[in-house]
Amino acid sequence: MVRCDVSIKQNKGLRMLPMIFRIMLCLCLTSLITACGEDGDTQDTNPTSRSLTLQPIASSLNSPVFLTAPRGDVNRLFVVEQGGTIRILDRTTGNQLSTFLALTGITSGGERGLLGLAFDPNYNANGRFYIFYTDANGSITISRFLVSASDANVADSTSQVILVTIPRPNFANHNGGMLAFGTDGCLYAGVGDGGSSGDPNNNGQSLASRLGKILRIDPVTPGTACTSQGVNPFVLTGGNQLVWSYGLRNPWRFAFDGDDLYIADVGQAAREEINVSPGPNAGKGLNYGWRLMEGSACFNPSTNCNNGGLTLPILDYPHEDGACSVTGGFVYRGSAVPAIQGTYFYADFCAGFVRSFRFNNGSAIERTEWPLLASSSITSFGQDGLNELYILTQGGTVSRIVPN
């Protein structure tokens, strides 16, 4: 029930309105509130929800799955194609400038392929970048490369140094694929639980496994945990030394906003979830619940799954109206749309919607759906060197989020 009488009585300006206008205002407030789903995600009721639209940048790409750029690069977009190619586009025109890297010896298709790319925070000085892919045997591989010494638009394909290899899981799906640097200078990687349904090997909860985890990696020394600003949480307790967070099904994708860590984790058959862990040391040692829980609901066991030791999602939503697979994005820190500063965007691959919220004091507030950003088969969001945001689709399009 909507307490319109209370809200109006507490506002002197509203008391001065004629009664008919107060009634009309009450009806409007009622319609806004009842339009919200029971899980709290707002529908298209916010009058500002049409203030953003998509500006097409490129099309006819081959299954683009990520977009990024070196810090401060105002001219180029680096687009990752699942088949193994990284293309450089002109940020303004969308024209292809070059093929940055054409990776061979990979397994691609389904949820495998070239899945992630991160530039070293000091890329402009050291030329290092990092990729996440499944190799010819299906093993999950995280490697470091160098840019060519003679051409800034081409990578040195002979410079590969493998940092981490996770032997091919028993199943082809749930590989994860995101790479990102934290403010501590460490390289973080999101790895899925190894696939199938229901995590049959319980990888998500096994601290000995690197599957179903966020890993924290030394970007220089192969196979070692990063030690900047402290050691990883399970180094001294028998867990895998690279594990930073656990209990994830298929994190697609995660992002840092300063010290804060946002993780979108794809659900099983009922709920999709987004976790937010504030920094510093965001996510350190946290158990996000899978396979004990799927979102905010018990999964295995079906009851009494949370004894208080699990970190629950800040937001989850049900598989309704076609929703089936969350695509995580970024917190907006660009300058083109000041009104959405600090807003985190995410999407659903199947339903095509784009939604957002702001994280404030442990809660997801100002939840909004953006109908003009809705797109079919959103594979990823991207962030350029100016912190503007992009949406990529499986059909091959790249579009920038701009004011309408």
C-alpha positions in Angstrom: 0.0 0.0 0.0 1.3 3.5 -0.9 1.2 6.1 1.9 0.6 9.1 -0.3 -1.1 10.9 2.5 2.0 10.8 4.7 4.4 12.0 1.9 2.2 14.9 1.0 1.6 16.0 4.6 5.3 16.2 5.2 5.8 18.7 2.4 4.6 22.3 2.8 4.7 23.0 -0.9 2.4 20.1 -1.6 -0.1 21.2 1.0 -0.5 24.4 -0.9 -1.7 22.5 -4.0 -5.4 22.2 -4.8 -6.8 18.8 -3.8 -7.2 17.6 -7.3 -3.5 18.0 -8.0 -2.6 16.2 -4.8 -4.8 13.3 -5.9 -3.2 13.2 -9.3 0.2 13.3 -7.8 -0.7 10.4 -5.5 -1.9 8.4 -8.5 1.4 9.0 -10.3 3.4 8.0 -7.2 1.4 4.8 -6.9 1.9 3.9 -10.5 5.6 4.4 -10.2 6.0 2.2 -7.2 3.7 -0.6 -8.4 5.6 -0.8 -11.6 8.7 -2.1 -9.8 9.2 -5.9 -9.8 9.1 -7.8 -6.6 12.9 -8.2 -6.8 13.3 -4.4 -6.7 14.5 -3.8 -10.3 12.8 -0.8 -11.7 11.1 -1.0 -15.1 10.7 1.8 -17.6 9.2 4.3 -15.1 12.0 6.8 -14.5 11.5 9.9 -16.7 15.3 10.1 -17.1 15.5 6.5 -18.4 15.3 7.7 -22.0 18.1 10.2 -21.6 20.7 7.8 -22.9 21.0 6.2 -26.3 23.5 4.3 -28.4 25.8 5.8 -31.0 26.9 3.1 -33.5 30.7 2.9 -33.8 31.3 -0.2 -35.8 29.5 -3.3 -37.2 30.4 -6.5 -39.0 32.9 -7.5 -36.4 33.3 -11.2 -35.7 31.7 -12.0 -32.3 33.3 -9.1 -30.3 33.5 -10.0 -26.6 35.4 -7.1 -25.0 36.6 -3.5 -25.6 39.2 -1.5 -23.8 42.1 0.9 -24.4 45.4 1.8 -22.6 44.9 4.4 -19.9 44.6 7.9 -21.3 44.5 6.7 -25.0 42.0 9.1 -26.5 42.2 7.9 -30.1 41.9 4.1 -30.2 39.6 1.3 -29.2 40.9 -2.3 -28.9 38.2 -4.8 -29.6 38.6 -8.5 -28.7 37.0 -11.0 -31.1 36.3 -14.4 -29.7 38.0 -16.2 -32.6 41.4 -14.9 -31.6 41.8 -11.4 -33.1 42.3 -8.0 -31.4 41.4 -5.1 -33.7 42.2 -1.5 -33.3 39.4 1.0 -34.2 39.6 4.7 -34.6 37.7 6.0 -31.6 35.9 8.7 -33.6 35.1 7.1 -36.9 35.1 3.4 -36.0 37.4 2.7 -38.9 39.8 -0.2 -38.4 43.3 1.0 -38.0 45.0 -2.3 -37.8 45.0 -5.9 -36.5 46.8 -5.6 -33.2 47.1 -9.4 -32.6 46.0 -12.5 -34.4 46.3 -15.3 -31.9 46.7 -18.9 -33.2 46.5 -22.2 -31.4 43.3 -21.6 -29.5 40.0 -23.3 -29.1 37.0 -21.1 -30.0 33.3 -21.4 -30.0 30.5 -21.6 -27.4 32.1 -20.1 -24.3 35.7 -20.7 -25.4 38.1 -18.5 -27.3 39.9 -15.3 -26.8 37.9 -13.8 -23.9 39.8 -11.0 -22.1 42.4 -8.2 -22.5 44.0 -5.9 -20.0 46.6 -3.2 -20.5 49.3 -2.8 -17.8 48.7 0.5 -15.8 52.2 1.5 -17.1 51.6 0.3 -20.6 52.8 3.6 -22.1 56.2 2.9 -20.6 56.5 -0.9 -20.6 54.3 -1.9 -23.5 52.8 -4.9 -21.6 49.3 -6.3 -22.1 47.6 -9.4 -20.9 45.1 -11.8 -22.6 42.8 -14.6 -21.4 42.1 -17.5 -23.7 41.5 -21.2 -24.1 44.3 -22.9 -25.9 44.3 -25.7 -28.5 43.6 -28.2 -25.7 40.9 -26.1 -24.1 43.1 -25.2 -21.1 42.5 -21.7 -19.6 45.6 -19.6 -20.3 46.6 -16.1 -19.1 49.5 -14.6 -21.0 51.6 -11.5 -21.2 52.6 -9.8 -24.5 54.5 -6.8 -25.6 53.6 -4.2 -28.1 55.9 -4.0 -31.2 58.9 -1.7 -30.6 58.4 -0.2 -34.1 54.7 0.0 -34.5 52.3 1.1 -31.7 49.3 -0.5 -33.6 50.8 -4.0 -33.7 51.7 -6.4 -31.0 54.9 -8.4 -30.9 53.4 -11.9 -31.5 56.7 -13.6 -30.4 56.7 -12.0 -27.0 54.2 -14.2 -25.3 55.0 -15.3 -21.7 52.4 -17.6 -20.1 51.6 -16.6 -16.5 48.9 -19.1 -15.6 47.6 -22.3 -17.1 44.5 -24.1 -15.8 44.3 -27.6 -17.3 41.2 -28.1 -19.5 38.1 -28.6 -17.4 35.9 -31.6 -18.0 33.4 -29.4 -19.7 33.6 -26.6 -22.3 31.5 -23.9 -20.6 32.1 -21.6 -17.7 35.6 -20.4 -18.4 35.1 -16.8 -17.2 37.5 -14.6 -19.2 37.8 -11.2 -17.5 41.2 -9.6 -16.7 41.6 -6.3 -14.9 44.2 -4.5 -12.8 43.4 -3.4 -9.3 44.7 -0.2 -7.6 47.4 -2.4 -6.0 49.0 -3.1 -9.4 48.0 -6.7 -9.3 46.4 -8.6 -12.2 43.0 -10.1 -11.4 41.3 -12.8 -13.4 37.7 -14.2 -13.3 37.5 -17.9 -13.8 34.3 -20.0 -14.1 33.6 -23.2 -12.3 34.6 -25.5 -15.1 31.2 -26.1 -16.6 28.3 -28.5 -16.8 25.3 -28.0 -14.6 25.4 -27.6 -10.8 29.2 -27.5 -10.5 29.4 -31.3 -10.2 33.0 -31.2 -8.9 32.2 -28.5 -6.4 35.0 -26.4 -7.8 33.5 -23.1 -6.6 33.8 -24.1 -3.0 37.2 -25.9 -3.3 40.1 -23.7 -2.2 42.5 -26.1 -3.9 40.9 -25.4 -7.3 41.4 -22.2 -9.4 38.0 -22.7 -11.0 35.1 -20.7 -9.8 37.4 -18.0 -8.5 38.8 -14.5 -8.7 42.5 -15.0 -9.0 45.1 -12.3 -7.9 48.3 -12.8 -10.0 51.8 -11.3 -10.1 51.9 -9.7 -13.6 55.6 -10.2 -13.9 56.6 -13.6 -12.5 54.8 -16.6 -14.1 52.7 -18.7 -11.8 53.0 -16.6 -8.6 50.6 -14.7 -6.5 50.8 -11.0 -6.3 52.1 -9.6 -3.0 51.6 -5.9 -3.4 49.8 -4.5 -0.4 49.6 -7.9 1.3 49.5 -11.6 0.4 46.6 -13.6 -1.0 44.2 -14.9 1.7 44.9 -18.7 1.4 48.6 -18.8 0.8 49.3 -20.0 4.4 46.2 -22.2 4.9 46.6 -24.8 2.2 44.4 -23.2 -0.5 45.7 -22.4 -3.9 48.0 -19.4 -3.7 46.4 -17.5 -6.5 42.8 -17.6 -5.1 41.5 -14.2 -4.0 37.7 -14.8 -3.9 35.7 -18.0 -4.4 32.2 -19.4 -4.7 31.5 -18.1 -8.3 29.8 -19.9 -11.1 30.8 -17.9 -14.2 31.8 -14.3 -13.5 30.9 -12.4 -16.7 32.2 -9.8 -16.0 33.9 -8.0 -13.1 35.2 -4.5 -12.8 37.0 -2.2 -10.3 35.7 1.2 -9.5 38.6 2.6 -7.6 39.1 0.0 -4.8 35.5 -1.3 -5.1 34.9 -4.6 -6.9 31.8 -5.4 -8.9 31.2 -9.0 -10.0 28.4 -10.1 -12.3 28.0 -13.9 -11.9 25.9 -15.9 -14.3 23.3 -18.1 -12.6 22.1 -21.7 -13.1 18.4 -21.7 -14.0 16.7 -19.3 -11.6 18.6 -16.2 -10.7 21.4 -13.8 -12.0 23.5 -11.9 -9.5 25.7 -8.9 -9.0 28.1 -8.7 -6.0 29.8 -5.5 -4.8 32.6 -5.6 -2.3 34.0 -2.2 -1.2 37.7 -1.7 -0.9 40.5 -1.7 0.1 41.3 -5.4 -0.4 37.8 -5.7 -2.0 36.8 -9.4 -2.3 39.7 -10.7 -0.3 38.9 -14.2 1.1 35.1 -13.8 0.4 32.9 -16.7 -0.4 30.2 -15.6 -2.9 28.2 -18.7 -2.3 28.1 -20.9 -5.4 27.1 -23.8 -5.4 25.6 -23.5 -2.0 23.5 -20.6 -3.3 22.3 -19.3 -6.6 21.9 -15.6 -6.1 19.9 -15.0 -2.9 18.4 -18.5 -3.0 19.6 -21.8 -1.7 20.8 -24.2 -4.4 22.8 -27.1 -2.9 21.5 -27.8 -0.3 18.1 -26.5 -1.1 17.5 -25.2 2.4 19.7 -23.8 5.3 22.5 -22.9 2.9 23.7 -19.7 4.5 25.2 -19.9 7.9 26.3 -16.3 7.9 29.7 -17.0 6.3 28.7 -16.3 2.7 28.7 -12.9 1.0 25.3 -12.3 -0.5 24.7 -10.4 -3.8 23.9 -6.7 -3.7 21.3 -7.4 -6.3 19.8 -10.4 -8.1 17.0 -10.9 -10.5 14.9 -13.9 -11.6 14.7 -15.7 -15.0 11.6 -13.9 -16.0 10.6 -12.2 -19.3 13.3 -14.0 -21.2 16.2 -13.2 -18.8 18.8 -15.9 -18.5 22.4 -14.6 -18.4 23.8 -11.5 -16.8 26.5 -9.4 -18.6 28.4 -7.2 -16.1 29.6 -3.8 -17.0 31.3 -0.8 -15.4 30.7 2.2 -13.2 30.5 5.2 -15.3 33.4 7.6 -14.8 33.3 9.5 -18.1 32.6 13.2 -18.7 30.1 13.1 -21.6 27.1 12.4 -19.3 27.8 14.0 -15.8 24.3 13.0 -14.5 25.2 9.3 -14.5 28.6 9.6 -12.7 29.0 6.7 -10.3 26.3 4.6 -11.9 27.0 0.9 -12.6 25.6 -0.6 -15.8 24.8 -4.2 -16.5 22.7 -6.2 -19.0 21.1 -9.6 -19.7 22.3 -11.5 -22.8 19.0 -13.2 -23.4 16.5 -10.5 -22.5 18.5 -7.7 -24.0 17.7 -5.1 -21.3 20.3 -2.7 -19.9 19.9 -1.6 -16.2 21.9 0.3 -13.7 22.2 1.2 -10.0 24.3 3.2 -7.7 26.1 1.5 -4.8 25.6 3.4 -1.6 26.1 2.3 2.0 25.8 -1.4 1.1 22.7 -1.0 -1.0 21.9 -0.8 -4.7 19.9 2.4 -5.1 18.4 4.4 -8.0 17.7 1.2 -10.0 16.9 2.1 -13.6 16.2 0.4 -16.8 17.4 2.1 -20.0 15.1 1.1 -23.0 17.1 3.0 -25.6 20.2 1.0 -24.7 18.5 -2.4 -25.1 20.2 -4.7 -27.6 20.1 -8.2 -28.8 22.7 -10.6 -27.4 24.9 -8.2 -25.4 28.2 -10.0 -25.0 30.1 -7.2 -23.0 30.4 -3.7 -22.0 33.6 -1.8 -22.8 35.4 1.2 -21.4 37.7 3.5 -23.4 40.7 5.6 -22.4 38.3 8.5 -21.5 36.2 6.2 -19.3 33.2 6.4 -21.7 31.2 3.2 -22.0 30.3 0.9 -24.9 28.0 -2.0 -25.6 29.1 -5.0 -27.8 26.8 -7.5 -29.3 27.3 -11.1 -30.6 26.1 -9.9 -33.9 29.2 -7.8 -34.4 28.2 -4.3 -33.3 30.0 -1.8 -31.1 28.1 1.2 -29.8 28.9 4.1 -27.5 26.5 5.1 -24.7 25.8 8.8 -25.2 23.2 11.5 -24.2 19.9 11.3 -26.1 
